Amino acid sequence: MLAVFGGLALVLASVGIYGVISYSVTQRSHEIGIRLALGASPGEMWWMVVRQGLKLAAVGVSIGAIATLALGRAVSGLLFAVKPADPLTFGSAALLLVAIAFLASYFPARRATKVDPVVTLRHE
């Protein structure tokens, strides 16, 4: 039961990160088009969007790790064969969330590289 809810939380986090990054790319399409018109490469725009997603993931993982360490004693009775501050569990969960954030940022980043600078400049 806990694994099902954990998996559901992971899916919701993935969709949330994708939604935030996708919305951000949509809102910044004018800026991205101007940057491309001024000579930025599509690779730089891709990295800018992915970096934004990874920053969000790093902040979330950091806050989550601190909260988990602080609340570890409260749930220690529910854990079986795992210490409340198990480094392997912390590391694997953090790595999984960062990998999911990268994948959730990948598709909006690809869309950002497809912005046509001419259409963006004519929009205003």
C-alpha positions, 0 to 999 in steps of 0.5 A: 500500500505504501509503495502504491502511494509512493509511486503515485506521489512520484507520478504527481511530482513528475507531472507537477514539474513538467507543468511548471517548466512547460508553463514557464517556457510558454510564458518566456517564449518571447524572451527565448525568441529574442535571445535566439534572434540576438545570436543565442544558440538553441543548445544554450536555450535548451540548457537554460530551460533544463537548468531551471528544472534542475534548480527546482529539483535541487531546492525541493530535494534539499528541503525534503531531505532536511524535513525528512531528517527532522521528522525521521524519529517520528516515523521510525516506528513505521520503518522496517529494516531501514534506519530513519537516516539511511544514506542509501535511501536518501541518495537513491530517492534524491537521484531518482527525483533529479532524474525525473526532473531532468526528463520533465524538463527535457521536452519543454526545453526541446520546444524552447529550441523550436521557437522562431525568432521572426514570429516572436519579434513580429508578435509585438 
